[in-house]
Amino acid sequence: MISLRSIHKSFGDHHVLKNITFDIKPGLMTGFVGGNGAGKTTTMRTILGVLTPDSGSIEVNGAPITADYRAAIGYMPEERGLYPKMKVLEQLVYLAQLHGMPAAEAKRRGADLLERLNLDLRANDKLEELSLGNQQRAQIAAALIHDPVALVLDEPFSGLDPLAVETTVEVLRDTADAGAPVLFSSHQLDLVERLCDELVIVAAGEVRAAGTREEILRASATPEWEIRSAADAGWIRETGVDVLEFDGGWARFSADSLEHANQVLAQAQQRGTVEYFGTVNHTLHDIFKETIR
């Protein structure tokens, strides 16, 4: 497990990271979300040792992170960093050898990764000859080529079509299932919600929420209910709950307790047939807006 504890980082007078604290657990995919300038890339570069924090610590399984561990992390920057005039497989073999992998093993692993990412037919093409989406997949293969102990991926799904996303997800999930901690950032909140086991939401350099979707929802979002009945729903505004929307016999409202919500249900049943009553399932987008407000 990679643990960040009270990380602070400033550039001049600009305080970029403020008491960043969260865990990246082994075997799980952790989604790292926040708006532009929230501090995601700076946090990732701090994990990798590219940047040194002003204060705070980074630990692996309770001990200070080492240079060897950092070197074994698979990192994918948001800006593509491979050699444009070098052939794709040749480049993967070269990168694997830099990590100490024998050439024959590196070639086998590289060919396997390219096949799994549906890039095997372009293995001997120069990187600059590939589409942007295929270059993105080659960059993902480069992060995985040395069998990393952990993955830190900055916008790995940017530019990928839906089929390429599904293929990439399978490969990343296999890495997590093998026990590696996986941290990835993305602005595609619907994709993060579907893929990640845990979430870390940052805003203005601070962690605003961390945990599973359900944990974050319980901690940050006001519970909401939805009701649909035969009677006009306007009367609900007189019950003391916060009516968020209503249209005819349908209404969505928030209440301070389940008991209060059930009182609304009881009154609705006295007025006519209740066709539906239940809690509103929030999306990650809803949670994100609620958390950074």
FENQUI-V85998 format. One record per residue. N is the residue number from 1. PSI is psi in degrees with one decimal (* if undefined). D_LAST is the distance of its C-alpha to the last C-alpha in Angstrom with 1 decimal. Layout:
n: [N & N]
psi: [PSI & PSI]
d_last: [D_LAST & D_LAST]
This chain:
n: [1 & 2 & 3 & 4 & 5 & 6 & 7 & 8 & 9 & 10 & 11 & 12 & 13 & 14 & 15 & 16 & 17 & 18 & 19 & 20 & 21 & 22 & 23 & 24 & 25 & 26 & 27 & 28 & 29 & 30 & 31 & 32 & 33 & 34 & 35 & 36 & 37 & 38 & 39 & 40 & 41 & 42 & 43 & 44 & 45 & 46 & 47 & 48 & 49 & 50 & 51 & 52 & 53 & 54 & 55 & 56 & 57 & 58 & 59 & 60 & 61 & 62 & 63 & 64 & 65 & 66 & 67 & 68 & 69 & 70 & 71 & 72 & 73 & 74 & 75 & 76 & 77 & 78 & 79 & 80 & 81 & 82 & 83 & 84 & 85 & 86 & 87 & 88 & 89 & 90 & 91 & 92 & 93 & 94 & 95 & 96 & 97 & 98 & 99 & 100 & 101 & 102 & 103 & 104 & 105 & 106 & 107 & 108 & 109 & 110 & 111 & 112 & 113 & 114 & 115 & 116 & 117 & 118 & 119 & 120 & 121 & 122 & 123 & 124 & 125 & 126 & 127 & 128 & 129 & 130 & 131 & 132 & 133 & 134 & 135 & 136 & 137 & 138 & 139 & 140 & 141 & 142 & 143 & 144 & 145 & 146 & 147 & 148 & 149 & 150 & 151 & 152 & 153 & 154 & 155 & 156 & 157 & 158 & 159 & 160 & 161 & 162 & 163 & 164 & 165 & 166 & 167 & 168 & 169 & 170 & 171 & 172 & 173 & 174 & 175 & 176 & 177 & 178 & 179 & 180 & 181 & 182 & 183 & 184 & 185 & 186 & 187 & 188 & 189 & 190 & 191 & 192 & 193 & 194 & 195 & 196 & 197 & 198 & 199 & 200 & 201 & 202 & 203 & 204 & 205 & 206 & 207 & 208 & 209 & 210 & 211 & 212 & 213 & 214 & 215 & 216 & 217 & 218 & 219 & 220 & 221 & 222 & 223 & 224 & 225 & 226 & 227 & 228 & 229 & 230 & 231 & 232 & 233 & 234 & 235 & 236 & 237 & 238 & 239 & 240 & 241 & 242 & 243 & 244 & 245 & 246 & 247 & 248 & 249 & 250 & 251 & 252 & 253 & 254 & 255 & 256 & 257 & 258 & 259 & 260 & 261 & 262 & 263 & 264 & 265 & 266 & 267 & 268 & 269 & 270 & 271 & 272 & 273 & 274 & 275 & 276 & 277 & 278 & 279 & 280 & 281 & 282 & 283 & 284 & 285 & 286 & 287 & 288 & 289 & 290 & 291 & 292 & 293]
psi: [133.1 & 125.3 & 125.3 & 131.5 & 113.0 & 49.0 & 126.0 & 140.5 & 130.0 & 149.7 & 102.3 & -125.7 & -1.8 & 112.6 & 101.5 & -44.1 & 132.9 & 100.7 & 44.3 & 121.1 & 117.9 & 169.5 & 145.1 & 106.3 & 145.3 & 142.2 & 1.3 & 151.2 & 117.5 & 120.7 & 133.5 & 105.8 & 150.0 & 161.8 & 175.3 & 133.5 & 10.9 & -21.2 & 9.5 & -52.3 & -39.0 & -41.3 & -45.5 & -42.9 & -27.8 & -40.4 & -41.0 & -11.9 & 5.0 & -36.3 & 145.9 & 126.2 & 153.1 & -33.0 & 167.7 & 178.3 & 156.6 & 127.0 & 154.2 & 114.8 & 39.5 & -5.7 & 153.0 & 137.8 & 141.3 & 164.0 & -36.9 & -41.5 & -44.2 & -40.3 & -23.8 & -1.6 & 138.4 & 118.5 & 134.8 & 110.0 & 159.7 & -36.6 & 128.6 & 135.7 & 17.4 & 170.8 & 115.7 & -28.8 & 8.5 & 143.2 & 149.1 & -55.9 & -41.1 & -38.1 & -41.3 & -41.6 & -43.0 & -45.7 & -39.4 & -39.2 & -32.5 & -26.3 & 6.2 & 9.5 & 133.1 & 148.9 & -44.1 & -43.2 & -40.2 & -39.5 & -41.7 & -46.3 & -40.5 & -44.3 & -39.1 & -44.2 & -43.7 & -35.8 & -43.3 & -30.4 & 10.2 & 40.1 & 9.2 & -31.2 & -12.3 & 14.1 & -34.3 & 14.6 & 150.1 & 147.8 & -39.5 & -15.2 & -8.1 & 156.0 & 165.1 & -38.5 & -42.1 & -33.8 & -36.5 & -41.6 & -36.9 & -36.6 & -37.8 & -42.2 & -38.1 & -34.0 & -22.9 & -12.3 & -31.8 & 18.3 & 65.7 & 153.3 & -19.9 & 161.4 & 135.4 & 111.0 & 123.2 & 106.7 & 57.5 & -21.3 & 4.6 & 126.2 & 0.2 & 140.4 & 166.6 & -39.0 & -41.5 & -35.8 & -47.6 & -41.5 & -44.4 & -41.1 & -41.9 & -42.4 & -43.6 & -38.8 & -38.2 & -37.9 & -43.2 & -42.9 & -25.4 & -4.6 & 1.8 & 137.9 & 134.4 & 122.6 & 127.0 & 141.6 & 153.1 & 145.6 & -5.1 & 85.6 & -35.7 & -35.7 & -42.9 & -44.0 & -37.8 & -31.6 & -37.9 & 150.0 & -35.4 & 162.5 & 146.8 & 120.6 & 124.3 & 149.3 & 133.8 & 38.3 & 10.8 & 146.6 & 116.6 & -25.3 & 148.3 & 141.5 & -166.4 & 164.3 & -43.4 & -40.1 & -44.0 & -39.6 & -44.9 & -35.0 & -27.7 & -29.1 & 138.0 & 126.2 & 137.3 & 151.7 & 159.2 & 137.7 & 141.7 & 121.4 & 172.3 & -29.9 & 153.0 & 138.3 & 3.2 & -28.8 & -20.2 & -26.9 & -17.5 & -0.4 & -4.1 & -1.4 & 165.4 & 104.6 & 117.6 & -38.3 & 148.7 & 150.7 & 107.0 & -120.2 & 3.6 & 142.0 & 149.4 & 128.1 & 159.2 & 148.0 & 157.2 & -8.8 & 161.1 & -36.2 & -43.5 & -41.0 & -39.1 & -27.9 & -38.2 & -43.6 & -44.5 & -41.9 & -37.1 & -38.6 & -29.9 & -24.4 & -15.2 & -170.2 & 129.7 & 116.7 & -30.7 & 143.7 & 128.9 & 172.1 & 153.4 & 127.2 & 112.8 & 147.0 & 168.2 & -34.3 & -41.8 & -45.5 & -43.5 & -48.4 & -41.1 & -39.5 & -39.7 & -2.0 & *]
d_last: [30.0 & 28.1 & 26.2 & 24.0 & 23.9 & 22.2 & 22.4 & 22.0 & 22.9 & 23.3 & 25.1 & 26.7 & 24.3 & 21.3 & 19.7 & 18.5 & 18.2 & 17.3 & 18.7 & 18.3 & 19.7 & 20.2 & 23.3 & 24.7 & 27.2 & 30.5 & 31.1 & 27.5 & 25.4 & 22.0 & 19.3 & 17.4 & 14.4 & 12.0 & 12.0 & 15.1 & 15.7 & 13.4 & 16.7 & 17.9 & 21.4 & 21.9 & 21.4 & 23.8 & 26.3 & 26.2 & 27.0 & 29.9 & 31.2 & 30.9 & 28.8 & 29.5 & 26.7 & 27.3 & 27.0 & 26.3 & 28.1 & 28.3 & 30.5 & 32.2 & 33.4 & 33.3 & 35.2 & 34.2 & 33.6 & 36.8 & 37.7 & 39.6 & 36.6 & 34.4 & 37.3 & 37.3 & 33.6 & 33.3 & 30.9 & 29.9 & 28.3 & 26.4 & 29.3 & 32.5 & 34.9 & 38.2 & 41.5 & 41.9 & 45.7 & 46.1 & 46.7 & 43.9 & 45.9 & 47.7 & 44.4 & 43.1 & 46.4 & 46.3 & 42.8 & 43.9 & 47.0 & 45.0 & 43.6 & 47.1 & 47.5 & 51.1 & 51.5 & 52.8 & 50.0 & 47.5 & 49.1 & 49.1 & 45.4 & 44.4 & 46.4 & 44.9 & 41.3 & 42.1 & 43.7 & 40.8 & 38.4 & 41.0 & 41.8 & 45.3 & 47.1 & 45.6 & 46.4 & 49.0 & 47.2 & 45.8 & 42.0 & 42.0 & 43.9 & 41.0 & 38.3 & 34.8 & 33.9 & 37.0 & 36.3 & 32.9 & 34.8 & 37.3 & 34.6 & 33.4 & 37.1 & 37.4 & 34.6 & 36.5 & 40.1 & 40.7 & 39.6 & 36.6 & 35.6 & 31.9 & 29.9 & 27.1 & 26.3 & 24.1 & 23.4 & 26.7 & 26.4 & 26.0 & 28.9 & 30.3 & 31.5 & 30.8 & 34.1 & 33.6 & 30.2 & 31.9 & 34.7 & 32.5 & 30.5 & 33.8 & 34.9 & 31.7 & 31.7 & 35.3 & 34.4 & 31.8 & 34.4 & 36.9 & 34.7 & 32.8 & 29.2 & 27.3 & 24.0 & 22.9 & 20.0 & 19.4 & 17.3 & 19.0 & 16.6 & 19.3 & 21.8 & 19.8 & 19.3 & 23.1 & 24.3 & 22.5 & 23.5 & 20.5 & 17.1 & 15.4 & 11.8 & 11.4 & 9.3 & 11.2 & 14.1 & 12.7 & 12.9 & 9.8 & 11.9 & 15.6 & 18.2 & 19.4 & 17.4 & 18.7 & 17.9 & 14.2 & 14.2 & 16.0 & 13.9 & 10.4 & 11.0 & 12.7 & 16.3 & 17.4 & 21.0 & 23.1 & 26.5 & 29.3 & 32.5 & 35.6 & 34.7 & 32.3 & 28.9 & 28.4 & 29.7 & 26.6 & 24.9 & 27.5 & 26.8 & 23.8 & 21.2 & 18.2 & 19.6 & 17.1 & 20.0 & 23.8 & 26.8 & 30.2 & 30.6 & 27.2 & 24.0 & 20.6 & 19.2 & 17.3 & 19.3 & 19.2 & 22.0 & 24.2 & 27.0 & 25.4 & 24.7 & 28.3 & 29.5 & 28.1 & 30.0 & 33.1 & 33.1 & 32.6 & 35.6 & 37.6 & 37.0 & 37.9 & 37.4 & 34.0 & 33.7 & 30.5 & 28.1 & 25.5 & 22.0 & 19.6 & 19.2 & 15.7 & 15.7 & 14.0 & 12.2 & 10.8 & 10.0 & 8.4 & 6.0 & 5.5 & 5.6 & 3.8 & 0.0]
